[in-house]
């Protein structure tokens, strides 16, 4: 009987936690504490986990705002469409929409808190896609934004969207992917250009849709781009390149070591990104502070960071 009595408090605690976890106002914080306590936080701090529900709600609100305000205002003969969005005008490739990308930017998934952009910033936008983050940079009044994007259709869309800013040198487009060396690689081109990737050729997001087509495209290093453009400073590095982040960081060693930019790096694509990406940054020797941005709940009790912020 004494053994049974020893476990009574455990049973009571389990019941209380189970009951609380099913209450509307308590289940998310309880799950957050449990995930953190049981080592299922995926490098997310407790604060980030507890803030995850509010961030998720903010993202949903901004997605709805993007959806309700976004509309096509021009159709080109080649299938490209120009959209009016809350961020401003954006061209998109045939069959694509800016709704999701614009919603993310309205929710400040790359620019919250100390990551906020402003005049004087020189930004490298790796994985620029159609230029939604470029619009964020321009609205913030940055000095220059280098939009690095390998997908030909996305590059063409940006050229149409930012012709004036390109002409005056505020926007520079680099039509290549970023990697740890100069080369050519096979890119999987999906119907949804947000999924285009050099390393992910069978994505669950594409389930039930046509397989991606494959094309050979050039890749280079961030260090080479900075040298070729003669940039005297880089203050912000945004990188969302569908699983190629760890390789691209290796190719940015000189840039990161020299300039110490604030960095918003995606860690949502490969299963171990949240481990491998910070490790590559740590190898460079700069004493970056790291915190999670948007966190994702996987299953019932596991959190993973979609984006991680790096500041000195």
N, C-alpha and C positions, 0 to 999 in steps of 0.2 A: 504493500500500500504506500510505503514511503516513496518508492520510485515514481508511482503515479502522481503523488502530491508534488514532487519536484517539477513535473512537466505541466502542472496546472497553469502557472504563470505564463508559460510559453504558449499554451493553447489559448489563453485569454488574450494575450498580445496579438496572436495571429488572427483571432476573431475580430478584435478591434480594428486592426489594420485592414483586414478584408472588408469590413463594413464601411470603414472610412473611404476606402479606395473606390467604392461604388457610389459615393455621394457626389453630386454634381460639383460642389465647391471644394471638395477635398481630394478627389481621386488623383488629380494630376500632381499636386505637391507631394502627396504620399508616395506616389510612384517615383517621383524625382528623388526623394530622400532614400527610398529603397534601392533605386538604381545606383545612386552614389555610394551608399553603404555597402552594397554587394559587389562593387567593382565593375559595374556595367555602364559606367558613365562615358566610356570611349574617349577619354582625355578631356571631356567637358567638365568644367568646374561646377560646383553646386549652384552658384549664382546663375550661371548660364542655363542650367537645367531648370531651375525654378522660373527663369524668365522665358523659357521655351514656349509655354502656352500663349503668353501675351504676344510674343513675336510671331507665332503662327497665326494668331487672330489678326494681327496687323497686316501680315502678308495677304491673308484672305480678303481683308477690306480693300487693300490696294489693288489686288487682282480684279475685284469687282469694279473698282473705279476705272481701271484700265479698260476693262471690258465694256463698261457703259459709255465711256467717252471716246473710245477708239473707233474710227470709221474710215473707210476708203474714200479718198477724195480725187484720186486719179488712177486710171489704168493705162499702162503703156502697151503698145502692140506686141511686145515680146513677153508679156505676162507679168512683168514687174508691176507692183502696185504701190502707190504712195498713200500713207495713212496719216490722218490727223490724230495725235495722241496727247495725253496730258504732259508729255515731255517736249512736244513739238513734232514737226513733220519728220517722218521716217519712210524711206522706201524699203520694200521687202521683195525677196525673190519670189518667183511663181509658186503659188500654193502655200505660202507662208503667211504668218500673222505676227505682229509685234506684241500682242496682248500679254503673253506670259512674261516676256523679257522686260517690258515696260513696268508691269506690276512689281517685279522684283526690284527694279530701280526706285520706284515710288516708296517701297518699303525699306529702302536704304540698306539692302543686304550687304553691300560692300563699303558703305560710307557712314555707318553710325558712330556716334561718340567721337573719339580721338581720330577716327578715320575720315572725318569730314574734309572735303576739298575746299580750296579757296584760291584767290589770286596768288600767283607766285609758284603754284604747283606745276611740276612737269611730270606728266603721267605716262606710264607704259600700260596700255590696255591689251593684254595678251588674251586672245580669244574674243576679239571685238564683235564678232558676229555681224549684226546689221547696224551696229553703232548706237545701241540704247545707252550704254555707259558713256560713250562719247558725248551724247546729249547731256548727260548728268555733269560731265566735266565742263562743257561749254556753259551750262547754266550757272556753274560755280565760278566761272571766270578764270579758269586755269590758264597759265601762260602757253602751254603746249600739251597736246595729247597725241601720242603715237599709237595708232590703231593697228594692231598686228593680227592679221586674219588670213588663213590660207585658202578658204573656200571661195572659188571664183565668183559665184553668184552673190555671196555676202559682200565681197569686195566691190562688186559693181553697184550693189545697193548703197553702200557707203559713199561711193564716188558721186552718186546722184544726190544723196542727202546732204553732203557737206562740201559741195563744189566751191562755195564762197570761202569757207574756213580753210580749205585746202589751198586755195589761191593765195590767201594772205599768210600761210604758213602756220596757222594755229593748230591745224589737224594735218598729220602726216600718216599716210596709209602704207603699211608694209605688207605686201601680198604674199606672206610666207607663214609657215608654222614655226613655233619655237621648240627647240630640242637641245641636246647637249653637244651637237656638232652640226656642221654644214653637210647637207645631204639631200636626197629626194626620198620620199616615203609614200606608201599607199594610204590614202585617206578614204574612209568609208563615208559616203555622202548620202544622208538620209533625206526623206521627204521633208521632215522637220529639221531645218538647218541647225537648230540648237543642239542636235545630237551628233553632228559631224565629228569624227574622231580618227586619230591615227592609231589608237591602241584598242578601241572597243568596236569590234565589227559585228557584234550580235547582241544588241541591247534589248533588255526586257521592255523598255519604253516603246520599242518598235514592234512588239508582239502583235501578230495578225496583220501587219502591213507589209508592203513589198520590201524585199531585202535591199540594203543600200547598194548603190553602184560604187565602183572603186576607181579612183584616178590617182595618178602619180603627181605629187606636188612638192615644191621645194620647202625645206626646213632650214633654219639657221639658229644661231644662238642670240640671246639677249645682249651679251657682251659685244658681238659683232654689230648688231643694230645700233647700239649706243655709240660705238666707235665710228661707224659709217656716217651717222647723222651728226657727229661732233657734239653730242650733248654734254654740256658742262655741269649739269646736275640732273638727278632723277629723284623726285621726292615721294612718288607713290607708284607702287607696282600692283596692279590687279591682274590676277591670273585665274582663268576658268577655262581650261583647255581639255576637258573631257579625258582625264586620266594621264595626260602627259606632263603634269605639274612637276613631278619629282625629277624628270629628265631636264626640263626647262630650267629648274633652279640650278642644276649643275652647270648649265650653260650661261648662268647669270652671276657666277661667282665673283668676277671682278666688279661688276656693277653694284652688287649688294654690299661687298666689302668696302668699296670706295665711297658710295653715297649713303648707305644705310637707309633706304627708303622705307616708309610705312608700307606694309604689304597686306593685301587681302587675297588669300589663296584658297581656292576651292579644294575641299577634301571629301567630296561626296561621291566620287565616281568609282574608283577602285576600292575594294573591301578594306585594304590596309592603308589607304591614303592618309587617314588621320594620324597614323604612326609614321609612315615613310616621309611625308612632306615636311613636318617639323624636324625630323632627323636630318634631312638634307640641308635645311637652313642652319641647324646647329653646327654642322660640319664646317661652315664658313667662318666660324669663330667670332661673329658679332653677337653681343649679349642681348638678344631680342627677348622682350617679354611677349608671351603668347596667351591669347584668350580666344574663346570660341565666340563666333557670331551666331548665326542661325543654327540651332540644333534640331535633329530629327529623331523622333521616337520610332524605333524599329521593334515590332512585336509589342509585348506588354511591358517589358522592363529593361530595354536596352536603348541607350542614347548614343548618337553619333553626330559629330559636328559637320555641317555642310560647308561651312566657311570658317577659316581661322584667321585671326588678326595678329600681326607681328609689328611691334613698335619698340623703338630704342628708348 
